[in-house]
Amino acid sequence: MSGEERAAGPMPVRVSWDRDDRHRRLRAVAVAGLVAGALMAVFGLPPIAVHSPLRLVGMVCPLCGGTRAVQALMRGDVATAWHYNPLAFAVVPGALLVLVRWGAGLATGRWVNVRVLRPAAVWVVAAVAVAVLWANQASHAAMLRHGDGSLRHQVMGMGLGMVVVAAAAAVQMLVVLPLVRRVRRSGTERPGG
């Protein structure tokens, strides 16, 4: 192993402190999500409702209410966020944790990496969590369906959601990452070295 590893006993994951970042793609997702959440907190929800394809057949899914929950949590309205979708309490802090991990890695040159040792156990826990969340969201179906608009607006909303996430990811790849590389390069090129 390339770093100090700590086995988590009966835990299905192993956490290590390494010189290489094995989870680079997570930061793009975290930045895109936080940028989208911050924009919604400041400017409001998109003019078109963003829904999953299941919504087109009249079903709610575990993600229903997630956009409104993230917006509420980013505004500091904890009760509303919990009401719309408790998943926001894993997503927003999780994205912030990914950025803290990234900053610590840039500062120290070492990265916290997580490796799944027993994927079956992780999948079982994830399946149970999704089932519980889905049941919770189904119990709020009437509230979540309020103000959906026409089928055309729902389809446009799905497209808008994809465009926003793609735009946030592009900003990170074209602006943020080159700036980080430039800062790293300037830090290693010291005069007289």
Secondary structure per residue as TSV (DSSP state, phi and psi in degrees):
chain	resnum	aa	ss	phi	psi
A	1	M	-	360.0	152.0
A	2	S	-	-91.2	0.6
A	3	G	S	-153.7	-173.0
A	4	E	E	-75.7	122.8
A	5	E	E	-112.5	145.4
A	6	R	E	-121.6	114.5
A	7	A	E	-72.7	141.4
A	8	A	-	-96.7	28.8
A	9	G	T	62.4	-123.5
A	10	P	T	-76.4	-1.0
A	11	M	-	-67.6	146.0
A	12	P	S	-83.9	10.0
A	13	V	E	-129.3	159.6
A	14	R	E	-126.8	133.0
A	15	V	E	-104.6	132.4
A	16	S	E	-132.6	159.5
A	17	W	E	-117.8	100.7
A	18	D	E	-121.1	168.2
A	19	R	S	-85.5	-10.7
A	20	D	S	-117.9	147.1
A	21	D	-	-92.4	109.7
A	22	R	S	-88.2	-2.4
A	23	H	-	-125.7	45.1
A	24	R	H	-60.1	-37.2
A	25	R	H	-68.6	-24.4
A	26	L	H	-61.0	-37.0
A	27	R	H	-67.6	-33.4
A	28	A	H	-64.1	-42.3
A	29	V	H	-65.9	-43.6
A	30	A	H	-63.1	-45.7
A	31	V	H	-64.3	-45.3
A	32	A	H	-59.9	-44.9
A	33	G	H	-65.9	-43.1
A	34	L	H	-69.2	-36.1
A	35	V	H	-64.4	-45.1
A	36	A	H	-62.6	-43.4
A	37	G	H	-63.2	-41.5
A	38	A	H	-65.9	-41.2
A	39	L	H	-62.1	-41.1
A	40	M	H	-67.8	-35.9
A	41	A	H	-65.5	-35.3
A	42	V	H	-85.1	-47.7
A	43	F	H	-101.3	-7.5
A	44	G	-	95.9	177.2
A	45	L	S	-69.0	156.1
A	46	P	-	-58.1	151.6
A	47	P	S	-66.4	-14.4
A	48	I	S	-118.9	133.1
A	49	A	-	-64.8	136.4
A	50	V	-	-99.1	120.6
A	51	H	-	-133.9	160.9
A	52	S	-	-81.6	162.3
A	53	P	G	-59.7	-27.2
A	54	L	G	-59.4	-30.6
A	55	R	G	-62.2	-29.9
A	56	L	G	-66.0	-22.0
A	57	V	G	-104.1	12.3
A	58	G	T	88.1	13.1
A	59	M	-	-106.8	147.4
A	60	V	-	-89.9	159.9
A	61	C	-	-130.3	173.4
A	62	P	T	-60.6	-20.7
A	63	L	T	-90.4	-10.1
A	64	C	T	-56.2	134.8
A	65	G	T	83.1	-2.3
A	66	G	H	-64.2	-39.5
A	67	T	H	-62.7	-47.6
A	68	R	H	-66.8	-34.7
A	69	A	H	-67.0	-43.2
A	70	V	H	-64.3	-43.8
A	71	Q	H	-58.4	-46.7
A	72	A	H	-63.4	-42.3
A	73	L	H	-66.9	-38.3
A	74	M	H	-67.0	-24.2
A	75	R	T	-87.9	-6.9
A	76	G	T	89.6	9.2
A	77	D	-	-91.4	84.1
A	78	V	H	-64.2	-44.0
A	79	A	H	-62.7	-43.9
A	80	T	H	-66.4	-41.3
A	81	A	H	-59.2	-46.1
A	82	W	H	-63.7	-38.6
A	83	H	H	-63.5	-43.1
A	84	Y	H	-75.7	-46.2
A	85	N	-	-168.2	113.1
A	86	P	T	-62.9	-16.4
A	87	L	T	-60.1	-26.1
A	88	A	H	-58.2	-28.1
A	89	F	H	-76.2	-10.3
A	90	A	H	-99.9	-38.0
A	91	V	H	-70.3	-53.0
A	92	V	H	-66.4	-52.3
A	93	P	H	-62.4	-33.3
A	94	G	H	-62.7	-42.7
A	95	A	H	-65.0	-40.9
A	96	L	H	-63.8	-39.4
A	97	L	H	-63.2	-39.0
A	98	V	H	-61.5	-40.4
A	99	L	H	-70.2	-36.2
A	100	V	H	-63.9	-42.9
A	101	R	H	-59.5	-43.2
A	102	W	H	-62.4	-47.6
A	103	G	H	-61.5	-42.7
A	104	A	H	-64.0	-38.6
A	105	G	H	-65.6	-41.4
A	106	L	H	-64.3	-38.5
A	107	A	H	-72.8	-36.9
A	108	T	H	-104.7	-18.6
A	109	G	S	77.4	9.6
A	110	R	-	-129.1	147.6
A	111	W	E	-126.2	140.2
A	112	V	E	-80.9	120.1
A	113	N	E	-118.6	144.1
A	114	V	E	-119.3	128.5
A	115	R	E	-118.9	130.6
A	116	V	E	-80.3	122.1
A	117	L	S	-93.9	-35.1
A	118	R	-	-126.2	85.4
A	119	P	H	-58.6	-34.5
A	120	A	H	-60.5	-41.8
A	121	A	H	-65.3	-40.0
A	122	V	H	-65.8	-41.8
A	123	W	H	-64.7	-37.6
A	124	V	H	-64.9	-46.7
A	125	V	H	-61.7	-43.2
A	126	A	H	-63.7	-41.5
A	127	A	H	-64.0	-42.0
A	128	V	H	-64.5	-44.2
A	129	A	H	-61.5	-42.5
A	130	V	H	-65.0	-41.5
A	131	A	H	-62.3	-43.7
A	132	V	H	-64.7	-44.6
A	133	L	H	-64.3	-41.0
A	134	W	H	-62.9	-42.8
A	135	A	H	-62.8	-41.5
A	136	N	H	-60.7	-46.9
A	137	Q	H	-66.9	-36.3
A	138	A	H	-63.8	-32.1
A	139	S	H	-71.3	-15.6
A	140	H	T	-110.0	21.2
A	141	A	H	-56.6	-41.6
A	142	A	H	-62.1	-42.7
A	143	M	H	-66.3	-39.8
A	144	L	H	-72.3	-25.9
A	145	R	H	-85.3	-10.2
A	146	H	T	-58.7	125.8
A	147	G	T	72.0	32.8
A	148	D	-	-68.1	-35.2
A	149	G	-	85.6	-169.6
A	150	S	-	-78.4	169.2
A	151	L	H	-58.7	-40.0
A	152	R	H	-59.3	-44.3
A	153	H	H	-65.8	-36.3
A	154	Q	H	-65.7	-43.9
A	155	V	H	-65.1	-41.9
A	156	M	H	-63.1	-36.1
A	157	G	H	-63.4	-41.1
A	158	M	H	-62.3	-41.8
A	159	G	H	-64.2	-42.2
A	160	L	H	-61.2	-41.9
A	161	G	H	-59.6	-42.8
A	162	M	H	-65.7	-38.7
A	163	V	H	-65.3	-42.8
A	164	V	H	-62.7	-45.9
A	165	V	H	-64.6	-42.4
A	166	A	H	-63.4	-40.2
A	167	A	H	-65.3	-42.5
A	168	A	H	-64.5	-39.3
A	169	A	H	-66.2	-39.6
A	170	A	H	-64.6	-40.2
A	171	V	H	-60.5	-42.4
A	172	Q	I	-65.1	-45.1
A	173	M	I	-68.6	-35.8
A	174	L	I	-91.3	-21.6
A	175	V	I	-117.7	-57.5
A	176	V	I	-67.2	-50.7
A	177	L	H	-62.7	-42.9
A	178	P	H	-61.2	-36.4
A	179	L	H	-64.5	-41.4
A	180	V	H	-62.6	-43.9
A	181	R	H	-61.9	-41.5
A	182	R	H	-63.2	-43.8
A	183	V	H	-63.4	-42.7
A	184	R	H	-60.3	-46.8
A	185	R	H	-61.5	-43.0
A	186	S	H	-68.3	-28.1
A	187	G	H	-73.8	-28.0
A	188	T	H	-89.7	-18.0
A	189	E	-	-94.3	82.9
A	190	R	-	-96.2	139.5
A	191	P	T	-63.1	139.9
A	192	G	T	77.9	8.9
A	193	G	-	-99.2	360.0
